[in-house]
Amino acid sequence: MEQKISNTGKLKQWMRTLVTGLLPTGRERSGLTLKLFNSWVENLTNSEDMLREFDQAGKTLIPSGEWLLDNIYFIKEQALFVQQKWPRNNFRKLPRAQEEPQDVRIFGMCQTYLRLTDGHVEAQKTEDYLLELQKVTVLKMSELWAMPLFLRIALIENLSMVFTNILKQQAAYRQAAELFETWEPLLRLPGKLKQALESADRTIVDLDPSFVDYIAARQRNYAEDTTLIQAWLESKAETMGVSLNNIIAQEHLRQAQDKATVGNLITSLRTVAHWVWQDHFESLCHVEQILRQDPLGVYGAMDFASRNHMRQVVEESARRLKVSEIHLAKTVLSLTLEAPRSEQKDARQQHVGYYLLNFRGLQELHYAFKARLSWRSLLVYWSKEHPIVLYLILLSAFLATFMLGFIGWEQGFKQLKVSTLIVVCL
């Protein structure tokens, strides 16, 4: 699987095919729900209970089952993190997949990424994957920020699916263990063992590969003659049209693949949990690369929090103006390049922040799209630019309200005194 993602030519070709089905549709509903995610977690919990019960009884576990028992507390911790961070209100901001409009696009991309790498996630490999993907379609900033969370969701989903199959194998192990325990006392009694095998032959039609593997492994541990059991297994395999050795070899291969997949998924979950995603976000964000072309070079010298605040303004403005984030960021940059360079003019107009944070700059940005700021936005940005004036207005309004209330109370008190005197005189 890892060869697929390392081969850039194949990846590019595959991406162009993939993205045609992952274009935004504007729909706001998603098939991925918290209830569905909780069902995956519940499935893993049930798998843990069954495997632990089997282990405590001293029975042989499927190799990949040991991975779950050793890491179940960490998996539950990550599931709790997802449940707490579940983007209930942010789903509407995420584009939907065209072929699967009930699912958010970034979740489909995470699922595909895990299929490409057989569940093996690395920070640099993830960055390469997203950079290659964005040569076909540019991801929104909300999608890039959501990548670690949706990778966790996809990893837990894959673990749930893998252990659904592993539980079937473990159930076959259980059946084989219970049956072999009835044969064990008869190993020195060939006649009775033969009768027991004939009885089993009538009840068991097809042999599960895990069942065969368990019986074959157990019989090798006994010094007694197990020729009858071996012959019975070979006879059942023959009726299925395959050889016994082939069944065992295929089962060992499947168990090795399951063990590797589970190991990759759990290791990847640990990797994602330790990511500092902001270290990767800016190198992946196209809006960031555009804003860094700030003619004054001020934007690139800012700290991460300040740059992130400006990117949030780009995201909100693009959504309000119904244009792409890239288009809006390029418009901001073009406005800075068109700004006058004379010393008499305001040099701030040559800084991208002027059109994202300044009241007049934001108006110019909206005029560029033949739009106007809403009254609410005008009030918010005007108050940010004139905080002292706003403070004095609010203070004056408070004092005026207080004085009017006091005058009204004083007049009412005087009227009350006159009324009381009249009543007393009467």
Salt bridges, closest charged atoms under 4 A:
GLU2 OE1 - LYS125 NZ 3.80
GLU48 OE2 - ARG52 NH2 3.18
GLU48 OE1 - LYS76 NZ 3.12
GLU122 OE2 - HIS120 NE2 2.90
GLU127 OE1 - HIS280 ND1 2.94
GLU132 OE1 - LYS135 NZ 3.45
GLU143 OE1 - ARG105 NH2 2.66
GLU181 OE2 - LYS59 NZ 2.07
GLU184 OE1 - ARG218 NH2 3.88
ASP201 OD1 - LYS236 NZ 3.38
ASP213 OD1 - HIS252 NE2 2.61
GLU224 OE2 - ARG188 NH2 3.31
GLU251 OE1 - ARG254 NH2 2.72
GLU282 OE1 - ARG292 NH2 3.37
GLU282 OE2 - ARG307 NE 2.94
GLU282 OE2 - ARG311 NH1 2.87
GLU288 OE2 - ARG292 NE 2.63
GLU288 OE2 - ARG307 NE 3.68
GLU288 OE1 - ARG311 NH1 2.53
ASP294 OD2 - HIS351 ND1 2.82
ASP346 OD2 - ARG348 NH2 2.89
